[in-house]
Amino acid sequence: MSYLFTSESVSEGHPDKIADQISDALLDNFLAFDPDSKVACETLVTTGQVVLAGEVKSDTYLDVQNLARSVINTIGYTKGEYQFSGDSCGVISLIHEQSQDINQGVDRASKEEQGAGDQGMMFGYATKETDNYMPLALDISHKILQVLADLRRDGTQIAYLRPDAKAQVTIEYSDENIPQRIDTIVVSTQHDEFDEDEAMLAKIKKDIIEILIPKVKSQLPNNIQQLFDGNIKYHINPTGKFVIGGPHGDAGLTGRKIIVDTYGGKGAHGGGAFSGKDPSKVDRSAAYAARHAAKNLVAAGVADEILVQVSYAIGVVEPTSIFVDTFGTAKVDLSDGEIAKKVKELFDMRPYSIEKRLKLRNPIYSETAAYGHFGKESQSVSKVFESPYNGRIEKEVELFTWEKLDMVDEVKAAFGIL
């Protein structure tokens, strides 16, 4: 019997995502001017206010208030009627220095012996059902909101959009776990005031179905486009009017969208958030390393679907465990435990080794803070950082290094895959 599976995404203007983007912008600026910075920044956004908190150990000083305002304006909160604007909101900084009790367990005389910044377990996941090895429902949800944001910024086809939005996609699967069709699409988007509510709802639904969805489909491969049949159930702004949104509608906090950030409910999650954390925090770096391993294993043909778990003790160099689940899809004559042993040999999961291999001491994190940390294309870009205290610096950095398929040949050799 077929079954349904659902994933959701949220826009860059969602309150929690605003908080994530501010936290990662602060992290990027600290790393740009001092790559050895230790950062754990949290952000709260609400009506007309931003609160920055957390711990930092760095040789640089930043104007964190102006950085937060710049992020908010870039997202699109620039109008007084939103009750939240980068030019007018208050910004309170409560950031202080990192605890020496934590730092002594992480720093070592030799960087190779750097201990994990915290205990916990992290997961990486990959599946063959999409070209980017991501779960399909989440991938489509992200694309819906990315295209919606493009339409909002362009303003020529849909002029009434505001920054806050959510999307949700439900896919029908066969017993063999193969996508059959898209069952339901939910889109809730903030909008300007309309003169008449019923006409407003009809206009928004028509524009989403006739303008947004075709643009999303055009970005998908043909086999996925075929899942958009004429029987999709659409719920567009199902609660009705959605004028009050963003931080004025709901408070936002860093780290509250961990399922949106990862795999949309597929695989598993260890519970640790990413944004605002430098790579000594294995919540972030080990999750990236586990995704890198899972993606390369699937791409190499070890299995059609793989979950990799890695766990740590704070201050300890070596992982406490590495676990693999292939969900019965393994293409090699090995148990999941035997596959896990080979993963340990192929992928060095010590904290500093992860930082070095994936180039995580670079200012690469702002790009991760909306529409997911995984499934995006690795690319090199030039980024400019300016500070009244540190001057101007331009850096060439590589984004999403954990998405590179740079270990496929080594994996094939280790598993004897021709």
Protein Blocks (a to p, Z undefined) as FASTA:
>chain_A
ZZddddddddfklmklmmmmmmmmmmmmmmmmomkbccdddddddehiacdedddddfbd
cdfklmmmmmmmmnopabfklopafklmccddfbdcddfklmmmmpcfblklpccfbecd
ddddddfkbmnopafklmmmmmmmmmmmmmmmnommmmkbcfbdcddddddddfkopafb
dfbdcddddddddfblklmmmmmmmmmmmmmmmmmmmmpcfklmmmmcckbccdehknop
afbgcjllpccdehilmmlmmnnopaiaehiafehpafklmklmmmmmmmmmmmmmmmno
pambdcddddddehiabdfbdcddeehpacbdcdfklmmmmmmmmmccbfklmmmmnopm
bcfklmmmggijehiacdddddddddfklopadddddehkllpcfklmmmmmmnopZZ
